Amino acid sequence: MKHIIFLIFAVLFFPAFGQQITIKGVVKNQFKKGISGVNIKAGKTGTSTDINGNFTLHLPKGKKIKLVFSHLNYQKQKMTIIPEQKEDQFLMVYMKSKDEHIKEVVIKAKTKKEKEGAVKLGNINAKVTPGAQKGVENIIKSLPSASGFDDMSSQYMVRGGNFDENQVYINGIEIYRPFLIRSGQQEGLSFINPDLVQNIYFYPGGFAADKGDKLSSVLDITYKNPKNNHTNLDLSLLGANISNEFRKNKTGNIIGVRYWDNSLLVNNKDVQVDYHPRFVDLQDLFRYDFNKKLYTEFYGNISMNLYNYKPLVKVTNFGSYQNAKALVIDYEGQEKDNYMTFFGAVKTKWNATKQNHYTFTASIYNTQEEEYYDLLGQYSIGDPNTDLGSPDFGNPENLESLGKEFNHARNDLDALIANMEVKFNKIINKKTQFETGIKFSNEDIKDRINEWQMIDSAGFALYPPNTFHLEQPYDLDIAPIVPYQRTKSFNHVQIQRASAYGLWRKNISLKNDNKLWINAGIRSQTWHIQDKFNDKQNTDFYVSPRLLVGYKPNWKQNMEFRFATGLYAQAPFYKEFRNQKGEINIDVKAQKSYIVSLANDWYFNMWKRPFKLTSEIYYKYLFDVNPYTMENVRIRYFATNNATAFAYGFETRINGEFIPKIESWFSFGLMKTMENINHQGYIYRPSDQRFKFAMLFQDYVPKMPNMRMYLNMTYMGGIPTGSPSYADPYKFQFRTKNYFRSDIGLFYILTDMKHKPKWFDKFRQISMGVEILNMFDAHNSITNIWIRDIYRKGVYRVPNYLTGRTFNYKLIVKF
């Protein structure tokens, strides 16, 4: 429908009578339905429409008046009138839906990627969804298949997999993350800049052969192709983002600069710190269109994470109500980490004909990482003050010194990864496609690990597990003083890889207007690893067949079914070749899994608005599994293939317009994953998260549509990662407590106010608001501190609590 502002009024010439004219009117949408809550500004006065779209204005006669009609979900309309002397003048105004601030939900038209199991997410959510970690991963964690337990980490686990089993692409280019990160506090910024994002597709499992070699998931991001000249500025107490889009003739460029500071979040933990982080990155995407058939993109990224952390004192109350305890740790020393990453890629796509398409991509990635720390902790156990009337309520009393713990590390890593890939897509006809690709890569990694831990319990040095079994403090200690834990190695590894895939897509029309589509493909990879220091080398190869089938019956209910199966294999990366002692095992094989999943998508209308209910069941059997331990976000592998595992679960998500024109969703998932190491029997995997409920809800105030609310809430079961990293997993199977977190954001769009300064018109949008992170101040934890009391021959398991309630203020400017 055309963009129309239709003005109907009768202007009759009578002698002047009175000083004001009453004007009535109605505002309707393109479907001729009245719109409630439309703000109408008329000079220095204003009003708003009622539930049926009607309004009344009292205006001075004979003066030119500029009317401005604005609404949350409709394009702003302007008109100029001259009220003459006649009452009951009538205005009929039509407003057209807009997508500028909150996108209209479109869930009936499935793209090819959605048919193949992808979840499509609106990019508007990534910018405004509240959370300790802003960005795309923040909304990924609200899906039933993905879980993230560390408030300050963007990493997530999918269907029983770990952080290393998720593949990320930006414009079809594979993205890497730093190696040495062991704590969410060190991570800084997520690689993906949400201000640059155009489309988000997430594959939680059972994906096609063109989607890489990871076991668990694929995150496929498309950055914007600039079409206008725009600048966005985002300021908050946690950092700042600025991005600019530029377009002129055949040239387009989009650039983003971000600064992030975690100190506000860390200061709300139970540790007092002197913390000065600097997380900065710059991303640029330059595009040149030679003609309609040929274009080239250059993508560049520079990231600098400087992490200076000096803990002072930690006070944690733990235990039960009847047996409450307080842990006090006084710290000396500090931690200094430095992560510098550089990434550059060139991508050229040539649509030679309507049927033949070629893509060439070359990229190079370099990371230089330093992890240095010397931290001495002197810990004491006492009783918290339980007198409600005391000014010292909750403070520790009757402290007893239990010992000291000294942690030291000098870890360095330098990795250079180069890739080159060619893809060919053949459109045979409207219903049949063939695609193939081949990729070569070279990885050169130099790594030095030197870290150890000394533990002293009230003057008695503790020794490594399973070494000395002295009955301290009663037996004579004749053993040498050695570190409780020690990892020291120097590695230089080169890995050459070659991978290839081919897939065939076919759409088939059956009888009675039933529809069937098939995606059948196969993927293979071979790699050659060289251990330079030990002069060892090895070569391996695997094949991964995959099948996806979709079926849409001609039913009254709009439903689609999807079946996926295949043998998936994840070739070992550098971390998987390195065992817990830091040594390289070149004989590590690819981890493999058989996957079977069945999904249903049901499209329906409720409250005369569109909704979608997705349900899926899946089963994975894994073999040649490389076991690992997980501490916070650091994963250390056994560097063996001596385990089998399984994972199965059920997931469902309903999304749609719970509030008109705004997408929200509710997610629920059940999952179980276990592993069998060396035929000792099945135990829980570190990622065994049994249940999850999550919601992402957006709303606005009906009579104040420029006031927005965004709610991000998660409740899920704990995972068995609370054991010491060095412990035998068959002896330690502690689970963390259930995880609950709720973040809320309230924003007011100043440019939609009834009365505003004229200079506001120069901006596309100005909004400001407040976020309450961890709104209910839930005490979540992902790891434990293990305090040893040698006199009582006991061990205290003290949770490391994550971030508490935090207030963040935010300003967003678009011009």
N, C-alpha and C positions, 0 to 999 in steps of 0.2 A: 504494500500500500504506500502511496506517495506520502512524502513528508508534508503534512498539511497543517496550517494554522488557519482555520476558517472563522472569520469574524462576521456575526450577524447582529446588526443593530439598526434601528430606525432613527434617523436624525431629522427631526422636525423643527421648524423655526417658529418659536413662539416668543413673546416678550419674556424677559428674564423674570424669574420668580424664585427667591430663596438663594442660598449660598452653596448648597450641596445637592448632589444628584445621587440617587440610589441605583446601583447597577447590580443586577443579578446574573448568574450564569451557571454553567455546568461544564465540568472537564471530563472527557471520555477518552478511552484508549481506542486502538485501531479496530477493536471488536465492538465498539459502541456501547461499552459498559462504563459506568461512572467510576472514577478513581477517587478513593478517599485519601485524606492526608496530604493533598497537594499544597505546598506553600505558595502563596501568592503575595508578591511584593508590589505595592503601588505607591511609588514615591516614598513618603515617610511613614506610610501606614501599611497594613497588610492583614491577611487572614489566611484561612486554610479551608479546604473542602470537607464536607461532612461525609458520612458513610456512603452516600449515593453520588458523591462528586459535585454537589451543589455548593454555591458560595454566594455571599452578598458583600458588596463594597459600598462605602459612602465616600464619594469623591467630590472635590470642589468643582463647580461648573466652569466651563469655558477655558480650562487650563489643560495643556498637553500633559498627559500622564503616561509613563512607561510602566507596563505591566510585565512582571517576570514570574513564570510558572515553573516550579521545580519540584522534583520528587525523586526518591531513592532509586526507583526502577525505571524512570522515564527521562527522555532527553529534555533538557531545559528549553522552554519556549518563551519568546519575547514578542511584545507588540506595543504599539503606541496608539492611544485613543485621545479624543477631545470630547469630554462629556458635555453635552448640551442640555438645555432645560427641558427634560422630560423624564419622569420617573419610570421605573420598571423597564429600563433598557436591559437587553439580554445579550449575553455572550455565550457562544458555543465554541469550546476549545478542544482540539484533539492533540493528544500527546503520544509519542511513539516510544516503545520500549528501548532501553539502552543497555549496554554491556560494560559501561566504563568502570563502575565501582564493584558491582556484584553481578556475576554472570548469570544469565538465564540458564536453567537446567535443561539440557538436551540429552535425553537418555534413550530415545527411540531409534536413532540412526547409529548403527554399529559400524565402526571402522574395521578395516582388515585386522588391525592389531587387537581390537577388542574381541573379535571372533576367535582369535588365537590365544585367548586367555588373559589378555592385558586388562588391568584396571586403569581407566583413564581418570586423572585428577585435574581439577581446574587450577590453573596457576595462581589465581587470586587467593586461594587458601594458603599457599606457601608464604605469602607476604604478611598476612595478618593473623594467622593462627598463633595463639600465645603458647609459649613454651620456653624452657631454659635454653634450648638450642633452636634458633630460628632456621627455617629453610624447608626444603622438600622433605628431608628425612623426618621432620617433625610431624608431617601428616601421614607419611608412610607408616609410622608407628601407631596410628589410629586405626589401621586396617586389621582384620582378624588374624592375618597370617604372619604379621611382623611384630616383634617385641623389642623393646629397648629399656634396660633397667638403670642405666647411668644417666642422671639428669644432664650432665655436661658433655655427653658424647653423642655424636650423630650416628654412631654405629647401631645396627639392628640385626636381629637374628630372625630367620624365616623358617618355619616348619621344622624345627629341630636342628637346623644348621647353625654354624657359627658365623662370626663377622667376616671371615675370609672367604665365605662361600657365596658372596653376593657380587654380581657383576654390575658395573656402572658404565653407561655410554652417554656422551654428549655429542649430538649430531653424528652418531655412528662411530665415534672415536672412543676407544677404551681408556678409562681413567684409572689411575693408581692412587694409593694412599701411603703415608709414611709407614716405616717398618717398626721403629723402636717404641712407638707410643704404648704406654702401659697403664695410663690413667686418663680418665675423661678430662681432668683438669688441664692436661697437656695438649689436648687436641685442638683447641682453638676453633677455627672456622671449618665448616663443612666445605668440601670442594665445590659444590654447586652453589652458584649465586642466584637466589630466587628472583632478583630484579631482572635478570636476563632471560628467564625461562618463558617459553611459549607453550609447550605441551609436555605433559608428564604421563608416561605409561609405565606401569609396574607389573611385572610377571612374577607371581609368587610360586611358580613351579610348573613343570610340564610344558616348557616353552619349545619353540621350533629350533631347527638345526642352525639357523642363522644367528642365534642369540648367544653364542659363546660356549665356554667350557666349564662354567661353574655349576655346582650341585644344587643350589637353593633358589636363587632369584636373579632377576635382571631388572635394573632400573634404567629405562630408556628416556633420556631427556633431549628435547629439541630446544635450542636457543632461538631467539627471535631473528627474523629477517627484517631489518629496519625498513619501515615505510614512511616514517615521519621524523621530524626533529623534536625530540623530547628530552627532558632532564628530570630525574627523580632523586629526591633527597630524603633520607630516613635517619633520624637522630633519636638516640635513647641513652639511658644511663649505662647500657651494656655495650654501646658502640655506635658506629655510623656507617651508612652505605650511601654512595652516590653513583648514579649510572646515567649514561647519556646515549641516546639513539640519534644516528645521523644518516640521512639519505640524500644523495644528489645524483641524478641521472643513473648511471650504471653502478655506482659505488654506494655501499652501505657499511656502516660500522656501528658496533655497540660495545661500550666499554663500561666496566664497573670496578670500583675501588671500595674495599671494605676494611673496617677496623673493628676489632672485637676485644673486650676486656671482661674476663671471668671473675674479677675480684669481688664484684657485688654479690655474686652467687657463693663464692668460697667463704666470704665473711659471714654468711648465714649458716655455715656448718658448725660442728662442735669443736672446731680447731681455730684458735687465734693465730693469724698468720701476718707476715709482712710480705705482701704479694704484689708483684709488678709485672703482669704479663703484657706482651705486645703481639697481637695476632693481626697481621696485615696481608691482604692479597689483592692482586690486580689481574683482571681478566679482560681480554679483548677478542672480539670476533669481527674480522674484516671480510667483506664479501664483494666480489666484482663479477658482474654479469656481462660476459662477452657478447652474448645474444640470448635468444629465448631457449636455446638448446644447450648452452655451455656456461658454467659458472665455476668460480674457484673461491674457496674459503680458507682463511688463515685463522687459527685459534691459538692464542697464547695465554699462559698463566704463570705468574710469579707469586709465590707464597712464602712468608716469613713468620715463623712462630718462635718467639723468644719467651721462655718460661723461667722466671726467677721466683722461687718459692722458698720462703723461710718460715717454717712453722715455729710457734712460740710455746703454746701450751694447748693440750687437749683435755677436755673434761667431758666424760660420757657416763651417764647413768644407765644401768642395765640391770637385768635380772627380773624377778617377779616382784609383785607387790609385797609378798611376805618376806622375800629375801632380796631386797634391793641392794645393789652395790654401786659404787662410784669408782671410775678409773680416772686417774690423773697422770698425764704424761708431760713432763717438761723436756722441751727439745733444745738441742744445740745443733748448729750447722745449717746448711741450706742445700737447695737443689737448683742447678742451672742447666736448662735444656735448650737446644737450638735446632730447629728443623727448617731447612731451606729447600724448597722444591721449585723446579723449573720445568715447564711443559710447553711444547710447541708442536703444532700439527698443521698440515696442508691437505686439503681435500678438494678434489676436482670431480665434477659430475658432468657427463656428456650424454645427453639424450639424442643419440645419433639419428634415430627414427622414432616413430610412435611405438614401435615394438622393441627396439634394442636400446638399453641403457647401461652405461659404464660408469663405475666409480673407482677412483684411485685415491688412497689415503696413505700418508707417511707421517709418522710422529716420533718424537724423542722426549724422554722423561729422565730427569736427573734429580735425585734427592741426596742431600748432605745433612746427616743427623748426628747430633751430639747429645748424650745423656750423662750428665755428671752430677753426683750427689754424695755428700757426707753428712749423715744424719744420726745423731745420738739421741736416743729417747730413754729417759729415766722414769720408770713407771711405778705407781703406787696404787694400792687398793684401799678404799675406805667405805664409809656408809653415808648415803645422802641424808641431809637434814629433812626429817618428815614432819616437823612441827609447822602446821599451817600458819600459826601466828608469828612465827619467827622471821626476822628480816633476812636470815640466812637460809630460808626454805629452799631445798634442792641442792644447796652447796655441800661438797664433800667434807666429812669429818672423820676423825680417828684414822688418819692415813697411815698405812704401813708400807714401807719400801719393799718391793719385790725383786727389783733387778734393773738391768740396763740392756739395751739393744742398739747395736751400731750397724748401720747399713752404708755400704760404699759401692760406687759404680763409676767406671770410666768406659763408656760404651760409645763407639763411633761406627758409622756406616756410610758408605758412598755407593750408590746404585745408579747405573746408566742403562736405560732400556730403550731400544730403538725398534720400530715396527714399520712394516710396509705391507699394504693390502690392496688387492684388486677384486672388484665384484662385477658380475655381469647379470643383468636381469632381462629376460626374454618374455615378452607378452605375446603368447601364441595366438590367443583370441580373447574375447571379453571374459571367458570363463576359465582360461587356463594360463598359468604362468610357470616359468622355470627360472631358478636363480642359483648361481654358483659363486664361489669366492675362494681365494687362496691368500694366506697371510704368512709372512716370515718375520721373525723377531730374534733379537740378540740381547742377552742380559749379562751385564758385567757388574758383579757385586763384591765389594770389599767390606769386610766386617770385622770389628774387634770388640769382643765382650770381655769385660773384667769387672765382675761384681761379686761381693761376698757379704755375709751377715755374721756378726758375732753376737752371741747371747750369753748374758751373765745373769744368773738368778741368785741374788743375795750373796754374791762372792764366789759362786761356783759356776765355772764355765760349762755350758752345755755343748754336747758333741753332735755331729751329724747323726741322723736317724740310722738305726741298724748298724752302728759301729761299736761303741762302748756301752756296756750295760752295768754301770756302777750304781750301787745303792746310795747315791748321794743324799744327805751329807754325811752318811755314816761310814762308808768305805773309803779307804785311802785312794786319793786321786793320783794315779801315776801316768795317765795318758797325756800325750802332747796337747798343747792348746792349739786347736785348729778351728777354722770357721765352721759355724753350724751349717751354712750353705755356701757353696763356692761354684762359680761358673767363670771359666776363663778359656778363651779360644781366639785364634786368629784365622780367618777364612777368606779365601779368594776363589769365587766360583764364576764360571762362564757357562751360560746355557743358550743353546741355539734351538729354536723351535720352528716347525712348519705345520700349519693347520689348513684344512680345506673342508668345504661343505658343499652340498648340493641339495636342493629341495624342489618339490613340485607341488603347486597349488591348483586345485580344481574345484569349481562350483558346478553342482549337478542339480538340475530341475527334475523332480520326480512327479509321479502322478498326483492328481488332486492338489496341485500347487504346493506340495511338500518340497523342502529344499535340503540339500546335502552339500557339505564342502569338506575337502580333504587337504591336509598338508602332510606330505610324507617326505622325510629327508634323512640324510646321513651325514655325520661329521667325523673327522679323524684328526689326530694330532700325533706327531712324532717329535721327540726332543733328545738332545745330546748334551749331557752335563759333564763338565770338567772341574775337578777339584785341584786347583793349581798348587796348593801347598803340599798335598799328599800324592800328587801325580796319579790321580785315579780318574776314570771316566766310565760313563755308562750311557746306553741308548735304550729308549723304550718307545712303544707305539700302542695306540688303542683306536677302536672304532666305536662310534656312538650312533645307532639308528634311532629315529624318533618318528612318532605318528600322532597327528591330531585330527580328530573327526568332529564335525559339527552337524547338528540336525535341527531343522526348524519345521515342526509339523504345522499343518494348516488347521489349527484349532481356534476356537473362539477366544481362548486365553492366549495372549501373546507370549509364547515361551520359546526358548532355545535351549538345546542340550549340547554339551561338549565333553568329549572323551579324549584323554591324552595318555600315552604310554611311551616307554622308551628306555634305553640303557644310557644313563648319563654318567659322564666321567670328568673328573677334575684333575688335570695334570698338576703335579706338585710345583709350587712356587718356592722361592728360596727359603721361606720360613718353615715349610713342610719338610725340607731336607735337613734342617738343623734340629738336633735333639735338645733335651733339657739341660745337658751339660755344655751345649754350644758346639758340639761336634757335628760334622757333615756326614750323612749317610747317603751316598749317591745311588743306592739300590732302591730307594723309595719309589713305589709305583703310584699310579693314579688311583684316587679313591673313586669307587663306582657305586651306582645305585640303580635299581629297577624302580620305575615310578608308574603308578596307575592312579588316575584321578577321574572323577565324574562330576560334572558341574551342571547347574541349571540356572538360567536367567529368566526371570518372570517380570514382564513389563505390564503395569496396570495403572489405573487412575484411582486416586482416593482424594476426596474433597475437591473433585474436578481438577486435580493437579497430577502430574506424572510422577511415578515411583518405579523403582527397580529393586527386586529382591534376588540376591545371588546366594546360592548355596552350593557347597562343594564338599565331597569326601575324597580322601586320598590315602594312599599307602606307599611307603618307600622301604625297600630292603636294600641295605648298604653292605658292601663287602670290600675287602682290601682297605678297611678303614684305618686311618692314621689317628690314634687316640691323642688327646691333648688335655692340658689343664688350663683353666681360665681364671685370671685374677684381674678384676675390673675389666678393662678392654684389652689386656695383653693375653695372647694365646701362645702357649709353648707346647710344641708337638713332641711325641715320643720318637718320631722319625722312624716308625715301623709300620707295617701293614698287617698287624696281628690281631685285628678285631673285626667283628661283624656288628651290625646294628639294624634297627628298624625304627620307623616313625609312622604313625597314622593319626588321623584326626578328622574333625568336621568343622566347617566354617560357614558363617552366614553373615550377610550385611544387607541392610535396607537403606537405600539412599533416595532422596527426592526432595520435593518442595514441602517440607513440614511448615515452613513459612513461605508465602508466595514469592516466587522468583529467586529464592535462595536455596542452595543445595546444603543439606545436612545429612549425616548418616549415623547409624548405630551398628556396632560390630560385636559379634560373639564367636568365640572359637574354643574348641577342645582339642587337646593334642597330647600324645605320649610318645617319648622316644627313649630307647634303652640300647646299651651296647654290651658286647661280650668280648672281653680282652683275654687273649690266650686261653680260651675255653674254660675260664673260671666261673662262668655263669653271667647272666644279664644283670646289669646295674643301670641306674639312671645316667643318661648323658648329661654333661654340664649345661646343656640348653633345654632340659626337660621342663618346660613351662606348661602346666596342665590345663589351665583355663585362662580366658581373657575376655573382658568386656570393655569396650571403648566407645566413646561417642565424640563426634565433632559437630557442634550445633552453632548455627548462626541466626541472629535475630536482629530486629530493630524496633524502636518504639513507634507504634502506629501514628500517634499525633506528633511525633518528633522523628521523622524517618531518617534524619541525618545523625541520629544517635544509634550506633551499632554495638552489638554484643557478640563476642566470639568465645565459645566454651570448648575446651579440650580436656576430656576426662578419661582416665584409664584405671582399671582395677584388674589385677591378674595375680596368678599364683606365683610363689617363690620358685627359685631354681637352685639346684644343688651345686652352688659355686662357693659355699661358705667354708670349705675345707682348706687347710694349708696347701699352697701350690706344690710343695714337695711330698705331700702325703700319698700313701697308697689309696687310690679311690675305692678299693674294696673295704677299707677300714674306716673311711670318712665319707659319709653320704649326708652331711648336714644340708638342709635347705634354708635359704633365706626366707624371711617372712613375706607374706603376701604384699604386693606392691600396689599402692594407691596414690594417685596424683591427679590434681585438678587445677588447671590454669584457666584464667578468665581475662579477657581484654575488653575494655570499654572505650570506644572511640567516638568523637564528635567531629563531623565534617563542617568546618567553619565556612567553606565556600558555599554551602547550602543554607546559611542562616537567612532569616527574614531581613534582618538589619545588619549590614556589614559595610566596611569601608569600600570605596570604589576601587582601590588598588587590588582588592581580592579578585577582581575580574581578570587580572592578568595571569592568574594561576588556573591550571586545570583542576587542581584539588589541593586543599590544605586541611589536614585533619590532625588532631592531637588526642591523646588518651592516656590511660593508665592500664597496666597489666598487673594482676596479682598472681604471681607464680607460686605453685604449691599452696593454693588458697587455704586449705585446711591444715597446713603445717604438719603433714604426715611425716613420720619418722621412717623413711625407707632406707634400706641398706642392701649392698650387693656383695660386700666382703666382710671378713671378720679380722680382728686382731687377736692373736693367741698369746695370752699372758701365762707364763709358767711359774708356779709357786713350788719351789723345790722342797720347802719344809713340809708343806701339806701334801706334797706329791700330787698336785692337781693342776689343771689347766683351765683358765678362764677364757670363755669365748665371748669377746666383746664386739658388737657390731660397729662397723664404720658407717655412720649415718651420712646420707646424701644431703642435698641442699634443703634448707627450711623455707619458710614463707618469705617471699621477696617482692618488693614493689618496684616496678619499672615504669618510667614515664617516657612517652614516645611522641615524636612529631614527624609527620609525613608531608612532604611538599612535592607536588608535581607541576612542572611548568614547561 
